[in-house]
Amino acid sequence: MAIYKVRLIGEADGVDETIEVDDDEFILDVAEAEDIKLPYSCRAGTCSTCTGRVIEGDIQESGGDPDMFFNKGQREAGFRLLCISSPSSDCTVLIHQEPNISQF
């Protein structure tokens, strides 16, 4: 099991926190345990409320249906569902990104 540093940046609300996340844990779950408020609705990868945008490093989604919400360009831009995402490297993620999906 690997542990990665995940930096969460929320530009609108001034969030800039780094958490340690095991590669078998979901980013949303660990953020919540660390009292970092991220948006979510279903926690199952079946909505886009928890959308984050990976700007450095990589995360992997497991479960849900993220391709229902993101086209190829949005995936390439780094959009991921944080409720079903686990880090696969140290990474930086912009949070509260659901309103920005349509820009890509």
Backbone as a chain_set.jsonl record, in Angstrom:
{"seq": "MAIYKVRLIGEADGVDETIEVDDDEFILDVAEAEDIKLPYSCRAGTCSTCTGRVIEGDIQESGGDPDMFFNKGQREAGFRLLCISSPSSDCTVLIHQEPNISQF", "coords": {"N": [[0.848, -1.176, 0.0], [0.585, 2.168, -0.882], [1.147, 5.545, 0.143], [0.024, 8.731, -0.614], [0.539, 12.246, -1.127], [-1.994, 14.536, -1.344], [-2.882, 17.471, -2.656], [-5.335, 19.81, -2.139], [-7.05, 22.334, -3.693], [-9.079, 25.071, -3.413], [-10.022, 27.635, -5.057], [-12.029, 29.657, -4.951], [-12.937, 29.635, -2.31], [-10.684, 29.831, -0.766], [-9.346, 27.496, 0.064], [-6.55, 25.517, 0.665], [-5.142, 22.825, 1.154], [-3.216, 20.013, 2.185], [-3.441, 16.575, 2.158], [-2.83, 13.229, 3.35], [-3.244, 10.308, 1.553], [-4.071, 6.964, 1.297], [-3.438, 4.608, -1.333], [-5.632, 3.017, -1.648], [-7.808, 4.329, -0.682], [-10.573, 6.611, -0.886], [-10.403, 9.921, -2.085], [-12.343, 11.852, -1.344], [-13.409, 10.705, 1.028], [-11.216, 10.76, 2.819], [-10.646, 13.507, 2.88], [-13.001, 14.433, 4.056], [-12.779, 13.205, 6.582], [-10.674, 14.686, 7.506], [-11.865, 17.047, 7.984], [-12.268, 18.743, 5.808], [-14.301, 20.392, 3.712], [-15.858, 19.121, 1.033], [-17.843, 19.182, -1.926], [-20.499, 16.864, -2.435], [-22.812, 14.346, -3.498], [-23.966, 11.765, -4.262], [-21.945, 9.874, -3.649], [-21.174, 7.67, -5.078], [-20.255, 7.829, -7.636], [-22.154, 8.462, -9.548], [-23.154, 10.908, -10.128], [-22.223, 14.337, -10.769], [-21.422, 16.07, -8.808], [-19.178, 16.083, -7.069], [-16.987, 16.778, -8.593], [-13.585, 17.175, -9.366], [-10.535, 18.7, -10.534], [-7.677, 17.433, -11.778], [-4.542, 18.782, -11.692], [-1.94, 18.258, -11.454], [0.029, 15.343, -11.226], [-1.657, 12.169, -10.704], [-4.828, 10.513, -10.481], [-6.92, 7.686, -9.921], [-10.059, 6.429, -10.919], [-12.554, 4.362, -9.478], [-15.196, 2.314, -9.998], [-18.614, 3.511, -10.307], [-19.728, 5.722, -12.979], [-18.021, 7.582, -14.589], [-17.617, 8.359, -17.271], [-20.083, 9.011, -18.162], [-20.437, 11.61, -17.491], [-18.248, 13.106, -18.369], [-16.67, 14.177, -21.321], [-14.215, 13.271, -23.836], [-12.366, 15.418, -24.062], [-12.753, 16.744, -21.631], [-11.95, 14.769, -19.837], [-9.264, 14.589, -20.58], [-8.509, 17.102, -19.737], [-8.385, 16.715, -17.072], [-10.556, 16.271, -15.37], [-12.205, 14.61, -12.738], [-14.131, 12.336, -10.687], [-14.28, 12.813, -7.367], [-15.358, 11.278, -5.332], [-15.028, 8.646, -5.979], [-12.39, 8.365, -6.449], [-8.956, 7.548, -6.147], [-5.606, 8.279, -5.18], [-2.8, 7.851, -7.404], [-0.368, 8.8, -7.417], [1.578, 11.455, -5.912], [-0.357, 14.397, -5.916], [-2.1, 17.303, -7.244], [-5.171, 18.863, -6.877], [-7.821, 20.711, -8.127], [-10.666, 21.774, -6.45], [-14.32, 21.8, -6.179], [-15.263, 21.911, -8.871], [-17.403, 21.341, -10.569], [-19.033, 23.397, -11.833], [-17.31, 24.196, -13.858], [-16.992, 22.268, -15.797], [-18.24, 22.431, -18.323], [-16.685, 24.2, -19.756], [-14.783, 22.891, -21.171]], "CA": [[0.0, 0.0, 0.0], [1.323, 3.42, -0.981], [0.48, 6.734, 0.663], [0.353, 9.88, -1.441], [0.117, 13.577, -0.707], [-2.987, 15.099, -2.248], [-3.113, 18.881, -2.361], [-6.668, 20.239, -2.551], [-7.095, 23.785, -3.822], [-10.379, 25.673, -3.714], [-9.689, 29.039, -5.281], [-13.117, 30.547, -4.562], [-13.119, 29.705, -0.853], [-9.392, 29.927, -0.097], [-8.852, 26.214, 0.559], [-5.272, 25.008, 0.167], [-4.82, 21.82, 2.161], [-2.597, 18.786, 1.705], [-3.787, 15.412, 2.981], [-2.195, 11.975, 2.953], [-4.295, 9.374, 1.162], [-3.624, 5.649, 0.836], [-3.877, 4.344, -2.702], [-6.9, 2.274, -1.654], [-8.83, 5.162, -0.055], [-11.125, 7.647, -1.75], [-10.0, 11.271, -1.701], [-13.46, 12.488, -0.654], [-13.522, 10.153, 2.377], [-10.112, 11.251, 3.649], [-10.865, 14.944, 3.064], [-14.075, 14.571, 5.035], [-12.226, 12.838, 7.891], [-9.77, 15.783, 7.892], [-12.746, 18.212, 8.135], [-12.229, 19.583, 4.615], [-15.64, 20.284, 3.131], [-15.951, 18.991, -0.418], [-19.222, 18.897, -2.327], [-20.819, 15.524, -2.913], [-24.225, 14.027, -3.429], [-24.27, 10.332, -4.271], [-20.806, 9.1, -3.142], [-21.087, 6.415, -5.827], [-19.83, 8.078, -9.013], [-23.295, 8.502, -10.457], [-23.509, 12.303, -10.361], [-20.974, 15.082, -10.985], [-21.306, 17.067, -7.747], [-17.854, 16.068, -6.433], [-15.959, 16.918, -9.627], [-12.329, 17.875, -9.153], [-9.705, 18.738, -11.746], [-6.291, 17.106, -11.472], [-3.645, 19.66, -12.456], [-0.599, 17.691, -11.316], [-0.051, 13.974, -10.73], [-2.728, 11.361, -11.276], [-5.725, 9.74, -9.626], [-7.669, 6.657, -10.64], [-11.432, 6.234, -10.469], [-12.966, 2.967, -9.406], [-16.641, 2.247, -9.832], [-19.389, 4.6, -10.873], [-19.76, 5.854, -14.432], [-17.552, 8.935, -14.888], [-17.725, 8.694, -18.688], [-21.42, 9.546, -18.369], [-20.392, 13.035, -17.203], [-17.106, 13.775, -18.975], [-16.27, 13.772, -22.664], [-12.778, 13.021, -23.957], [-11.642, 16.652, -23.77], [-12.844, 16.997, -20.189], [-11.079, 13.777, -19.186], [-7.886, 15.013, -20.84], [-8.277, 18.307, -18.934], [-8.144, 16.279, -15.7], [-11.754, 16.171, -14.535], [-12.423, 13.306, -12.102], [-15.106, 12.284, -9.594], [-13.473, 12.585, -6.175], [-15.962, 10.288, -4.43], [-14.582, 7.306, -6.372], [-11.006, 8.524, -6.905], [-7.831, 7.28, -5.258], [-4.378, 8.754, -5.81], [-1.803, 6.896, -7.879], [0.876, 9.547, -7.258], [1.311, 12.74, -5.278], [-1.116, 15.143, -6.909], [-2.772, 18.548, -6.902], [-6.524, 18.796, -7.416], [-8.726, 21.839, -7.906], [-11.954, 21.269, -5.975], [-15.505, 22.586, -6.534], [-15.096, 22.135, -10.306], [-18.581, 20.994, -11.373], [-19.462, 24.481, -12.731], [-16.334, 24.449, -14.918], [-16.924, 21.154, -16.742], [-18.701, 22.807, -19.676], [-15.698, 25.042, -20.419], [-13.848, 22.036, -21.887]], "C": [[0.895, 1.241, 0.0], [0.475, 4.552, -0.397], [0.972, 7.921, -0.151], [-0.135, 11.171, -0.802], [-0.807, 14.134, -1.774], [-3.258, 16.531, -1.799], [-4.455, 19.272, -2.964], [-6.708, 21.752, -2.542], [-8.499, 24.204, -4.218], [-10.188, 27.167, -3.844], [-10.767, 29.985, -4.763], [-13.249, 30.697, -3.049], [-11.802, 29.666, -0.076], [-8.856, 28.635, 0.495], [-7.523, 25.891, -0.117], [-4.74, 24.079, 1.242], [-4.166, 20.619, 1.496], [-2.92, 17.671, 2.695], [-3.003, 14.205, 2.48], [-3.294, 10.945, 2.73], [-3.655, 8.069, 0.705], [-4.16, 5.412, -0.565], [-5.151, 3.51, -2.786], [-8.015, 3.032, -0.925], [-9.331, 6.179, -1.07], [-10.774, 9.026, -1.198], [-11.108, 11.963, -0.907], [-13.557, 12.005, 0.791], [-12.448, 10.699, 3.307], [-10.267, 12.749, 3.898], [-11.929, 15.177, 4.126], [-13.578, 14.253, 6.446], [-11.295, 13.928, 8.425], [-10.53, 17.104, 8.036], [-12.579, 19.231, 7.0], [-13.541, 19.35, 3.886], [-15.573, 20.273, 1.609], [-17.405, 18.715, -0.779], [-19.365, 17.44, -2.748], [-22.32, 15.335, -2.807], [-24.407, 12.525, -3.275], [-23.198, 9.463, -3.616], [-20.606, 7.775, -3.886], [-20.652, 6.618, -7.277], [-20.964, 8.095, -10.002], [-23.879, 9.904, -10.597], [-22.19, 13.056, -10.548], [-20.71, 16.128, -9.903], [-19.888, 17.189, -7.208], [-16.705, 16.271, -7.416], [-14.768, 17.742, -9.147], [-11.565, 17.863, -10.462], [-8.248, 18.536, -11.343], [-5.398, 17.99, -12.348], [-2.186, 19.214, -12.34], [-0.737, 16.305, -10.717], [-1.212, 13.226, -11.359], [-3.546, 10.695, -10.186], [-6.496, 8.778, -10.512], [-9.07, 6.54, -10.052], [-11.75, 4.746, -10.456], [-14.452, 2.92, -9.102], [-17.325, 3.422, -10.499], [-19.352, 4.597, -12.39], [-19.303, 7.254, -14.836], [-17.659, 9.319, -16.357], [-19.119, 9.187, -19.056], [-21.391, 11.077, -18.246], [-19.322, 13.79, -17.971], [-16.854, 13.254, -20.385], [-14.745, 13.625, -22.697], [-11.952, 14.259, -23.598], [-11.635, 16.984, -22.283], [-11.977, 16.016, -19.408], [-9.619, 14.181, -19.358], [-7.523, 16.262, -20.042], [-8.129, 17.97, -17.45], [-9.37, 16.149, -14.821], [-11.963, 14.738, -14.046], [-13.487, 13.447, -11.014], [-14.37, 11.901, -8.316], [-14.063, 11.553, -5.224], [-15.517, 8.87, -4.758], [-13.127, 7.315, -6.83], [-10.01, 8.269, -5.788], [-6.561, 7.761, -5.947], [-3.51, 7.606, -6.303], [-0.431, 7.562, -7.929], [0.556, 10.733, -6.349], [0.612, 13.583, -6.331], [-1.672, 16.442, -6.337], [-4.108, 18.556, -7.631], [-7.262, 20.09, -7.094], [-10.077, 21.263, -7.517], [-13.079, 22.223, -6.38], [-15.505, 22.904, -8.038], [-16.32, 21.806, -11.153], [-19.021, 22.145, -12.29], [-18.527, 24.71, -13.926], [-16.256, 23.355, -15.98], [-17.234, 21.614, -18.166], [-17.718, 23.701, -20.428], [-14.729, 24.221, -21.266], [-14.575, 21.095, -22.819]], "O": [[1.838, 1.343, 0.784], [-0.755, 4.513, -0.441], [2.173, 8.099, -0.354], [-1.098, 11.179, -0.036], [-0.454, 14.197, -2.951], [-3.788, 16.772, -0.714], [-4.683, 19.086, -4.159], [-6.436, 22.385, -1.522], [-9.037, 23.751, -5.228], [-10.193, 27.886, -2.845], [-10.44, 31.023, -4.188], [-13.627, 31.762, -2.559], [-11.808, 29.487, 1.142], [-7.98, 28.682, 1.359], [-7.402, 25.987, -1.339], [-3.986, 24.49, 2.124], [-4.52, 20.252, 0.376], [-2.705, 17.803, 3.9], [-2.568, 14.167, 1.329], [-4.155, 10.732, 3.584], [-2.794, 8.07, -0.175], [-5.204, 5.946, -0.941], [-5.692, 3.315, -3.875], [-9.045, 2.449, -0.588], [-8.611, 6.56, -1.994], [-10.843, 9.261, 0.009], [-10.826, 12.599, 0.108], [-13.767, 12.816, 1.693], [-12.733, 11.06, 4.449], [-10.042, 13.212, 5.016], [-11.765, 16.031, 4.997], [-13.92, 14.954, 7.398], [-11.141, 14.083, 9.636], [-9.916, 18.159, 8.191], [-12.73, 20.434, 7.212], [-13.847, 18.225, 3.49], [-15.269, 21.286, 0.98], [-18.122, 18.077, -0.008], [-18.457, 16.862, -3.346], [-23.006, 16.08, -2.108], [-24.945, 12.062, -2.269], [-23.523, 8.407, -3.074], [-19.945, 6.869, -3.379], [-20.679, 5.673, -8.065], [-20.77, 7.778, -11.175], [-24.978, 10.069, -11.126], [-21.128, 12.436, -10.486], [-19.849, 16.989, -10.08], [-19.439, 18.297, -6.917], [-15.558, 15.963, -7.091], [-14.915, 18.838, -8.606], [-11.896, 17.117, -11.384], [-7.663, 19.371, -10.653], [-5.482, 17.956, -13.576], [-1.312, 19.727, -13.039], [-1.532, 16.103, -9.799], [-1.697, 13.604, -12.426], [-3.037, 10.356, -9.117], [-6.697, 9.028, -11.7], [-9.244, 6.55, -8.833], [-11.284, 3.981, -11.299], [-14.907, 3.425, -8.076], [-16.685, 4.228, -11.173], [-18.992, 3.598, -13.013], [-20.095, 8.033, -15.366], [-17.78, 10.504, -16.665], [-19.316, 9.724, -20.145], [-22.23, 11.76, -18.834], [-19.463, 14.991, -18.204], [-16.827, 12.045, -20.617], [-14.075, 13.836, -21.686], [-10.943, 14.147, -22.902], [-10.629, 17.448, -21.746], [-11.341, 16.395, -18.425], [-8.833, 14.127, -18.412], [-6.356, 16.461, -19.705], [-7.785, 18.842, -16.652], [-9.231, 15.932, -13.617], [-11.907, 13.784, -14.823], [-13.714, 14.536, -10.488], [-13.886, 10.775, -8.198], [-13.342, 11.004, -4.391], [-15.616, 7.981, -3.912], [-12.678, 6.394, -7.514], [-10.189, 8.705, -4.651], [-6.447, 7.663, -7.169], [-3.481, 6.531, -5.705], [0.54, 6.98, -8.414], [-0.61, 10.986, -6.049], [0.945, 13.498, -7.513], [-1.709, 16.648, -5.124], [-4.18, 18.296, -8.832], [-7.322, 20.512, -5.94], [-10.58, 20.359, -8.184], [-12.819, 23.323, -6.868], [-15.725, 24.052, -8.425], [-16.27, 21.982, -12.37], [-19.359, 21.884, -13.444], [-18.919, 25.352, -14.901], [-15.527, 23.5, -16.962], [-16.548, 21.218, -19.109], [-17.898, 23.938, -21.623], [-13.93, 24.794, -22.008], [-13.942, 20.296, -23.508]]}, "num_chains": 1, "name": "protein.A"}
